[in-house]
């Protein structure tokens, strides 16, 4: 089975170039696909510098979001290889060594596992996994785009949860994860109805519905320079509105939000704009 590394790039040639240089000599990777999510013409021209026997660059005609770009690259690889293991990554990720990728890839050989990810060093801490949360309680949970929002540790696992080689979690980060092409097809790919944020919640929900495990490989750590491309391209209020729209979509489409919860989700967006941006 082929092992393919899929990178989503948006106006972040520097990070993408660094990541490609980081991994292109790894023998465990058969092909690297870069999906450019409709960057500027200057950025697109620079991407051609990354041509390599292992590297394929796909260019989207428009930016329909992170999930859409992942689907574009995944469909290309599935059409080419039929069956493969997919390593899906933001551009602003740093891999420590090839052995780390091999451990993650081997994890997918267990047919009970649907998603696997590493521990992720970001924002001065470690992102590992999260528990499912109700729509209303989610309104009070922390989100990294706004450090002023309260961080509710109730939805994080205790340190002891990560003492073994692998730990099962409800939700893992979509900034870097592995999935087989078969399971990606079984969940009907990523949900393209959201532009940004909550991809991890939706992806994990769809995988859990297959009765498959979601696993963190605890002895593997990567670095994620969080939201480099997003911060360069969107104002803070734009990111906030995108986040709240995705939050509402997730809870109403996948998390069975009832009428009162839907109303509170809508109100919270308006209140947030007044509090944080007026």
N, C-alpha and C positions, 0 to 999 in steps of 0.2 A: 504494500500500500504506500502510495506517495505521501510525503510530508510537505505541506505547502504553507508558506508564511505570507499572510495577507496584511498589508499596511494601508490604512486610510490616511491620505494626505490632503490637507487644505491649507494652502499658503504657508507651509512650514517645511520648505526644502531643507533647511539646515538640519532639523531634527531627523527628517526622513533619510537624508544622506548619511547622517551619523549612524542611524539604525541599520541601514543597508550595509555600510562598511563593517559594522559590528558583527553581522551574521552571514554575509554572503559566502564566506569560506567554510561555514559549518557543513560538514558532510551529511549531517542528519536532515538537512533541508534540501529538497529536490527542486523547488521553484519558489521564488519570491515574486509576489504580485503587488504592485503599488496601484491603488485606485485613487486617482486625483479627483477630488470633489469640486471641480470647476474653479480652480485657483486663477489668479491673475495670469495674463499672458507671459509676464516675466518669470513667474514661478514655474509655469509649464515648460518654458524653454530651458530653464535650469534643470528640470527633472530629466531631460534627455541625457544629462551628464552621468546619470546613474545606469545607463545601459550596460548590461553584463549578460553573460551566457545564461545565468540563472534568473535574471530579472526581466519581468514583463510589466509594462506600464499601460494602464487603462485610463482613459480620460472620459469623465462624465460630462455630458452636454449641459447639465445644470446641477446645482447643489440641492439635493433633496434630503440631506441629512446623513448621519452616521450609519444608520441601519441600511439605508438604500445603497450606500457605497459598499458596505459589507456584502450585501446580496449580489451586487454587480460582480465583485471579484469572485465570490463563491460560485456563482453560476458559470463563470468562465472556467474555473478550475474543475468543476464537476462535469461540464461538457467535455473537457479535455481528458480527464482521468477517470471519470465515472465515480470512482471511490477513492477518497483520500482523507488524511487527517489535516484539519485546518487549525493553524495558529493565527489568531486574529488580534491585531494590535493597533493601538493609536501610534502616531508617528513619534511622539515624544516619550519613548520608552527606551530603557537601556538594559540589555541582557548581560549578566555577569559572565557566563561561560556556556559552552555548548552542552556540557553535561547536565545543566539545569533544564535545557529544552528536552533532552533525551528522557529525563525523569518524567517530565510532563507528558510527553508523547507516549511513553510506556504506560502511563496511567490510563490512557484511553483503550488499552487492550482489555481492560476489565469491562465487560459488556453491561455491567450494572451501573456504570458511570456515564452520565450524559454530558457533563461539563466539568472541566478541571481548570484551575487557575493557581498561580503562585501567591505568596505573600507579597504585597506591593508597598514599596516605600514611597510615600507621597505626603506632601503638606506637613512635613516634620513628624509624621507618625507612620503607622503600619496599617494598611487596609487589608483585611483578610476575608471577612464574610459578615453577613448580617441576617438577622431573623426577619421573618415576615412581620408586617405591621398593619394595623387597621387604618382606614382612611383618616379618621379623626386624629389618632395619635401621631400619624405621619406629619400632620401639620406642625407638630412641636419638635420634630426631629431636626438634627443639624444637617446642613448641606454645605459642601465645601466652597461653593461660589460666594457664600455670604457668611463670614465668620461671626456675625452678630446674632445669628439664629441659634437658639438653645440646642446644645448637643445632648440628646437623650440616650444615655448608655444602656438603657433597658433593652435596646434592640441589637446591641453588640454582644457577642459571646464572651464569656470569661476567658482569661488567659489560659486557664487549665484546659480549655476546650482544644487548644492547639498543641498539646504536649506530645501527641503521637505523630507518626510520619504523615498521616493524612487525616483531615477533619471534614466531616459532612456539614454543610451549611445550607441555609435556605436560599441565599442570594450571594452571588459573587460579582465582582466588578467586570463590566464589559470593556474596560480599557485594555485588557489583555486576558484572553481566554482561549481554550482549546475545545474543539468539538469535532466529531466525525462528520463527513459529508452526509452520511446516511441519516444521522440524527438531525442535522440541520434541515434536511428535506422533510423529515417526519414532522417537524414543528412548523413546516411551511415557511422556512426562512425567518429572517428578522422582520418585525412589524415596522413597515415604512410609514405608518400614520403619524409617527412622532418625528420631529426634526432633530431634537437633541434632548438628553436627559431621560432617565427611567428605562433606557435600553436594558440595563442589567436586571431590573425588576421584571420586565416583560419576558426577556429571554429565560430567566430562571423559572418563572411561572410556567412557561410552555414546556420546559424540560421536566419539571416536576410532574406535570400532567401526563408524561410518558412513564411515570413511576421509575424514573432514573435518578441516580444520586448526583449531587453537586458537591464537588470535592476541592478543598484547598490542599496543595502539596506543601507541607510546612517547611521542608528543608530547601525550598527554592524561593529566592527573593529577587525581584526585579525593581528597578527604579522608574517611577513615572513622574515626569516633570509636568505636573497637572495643568491642563488647559492652556498650554502655550499658544496653540493656534486659535483656540476659542477666544482667549483674552485679547489677542491681536485683532480679531475680526468683529467682535460684538461689544457694545457698551454694556455696562453693568445692568441697567434696567432692561435691556433686550434679553440678556441671559436670564434675568429673573422671570420675565414674562414667558420665555420658552420653557423654563423649568416648571412654572405653575400650570402651563397648558399641558405639558407631558404628565405632570402629577395627576391632573384631573382625568386625563385620558386613561391612564393606567388604572386608577381606582374605579372608574365607572365602567371600563371595558373588561377588566380582569379581576378586580378585587371586590365585586359585588357591593359597591357603595349604594346605600339607600338614599331616599329623598333628602333627609336632613343632612347627611354627609355630603351629598352633592352640593347642596346650598352652601355649606360651610366651606367647602373647597373653593367655590366661586368667590365667596366673600373674602376669604383669606388673601386672594390675589390682590384685590382692591385695597385691603388694609395694608398689605405689605408695601405696595407702591407709595401709599401715603406716609408710612413710617420711615421707610428706608431711602426714598428718592425725592421727597418733597423738601 
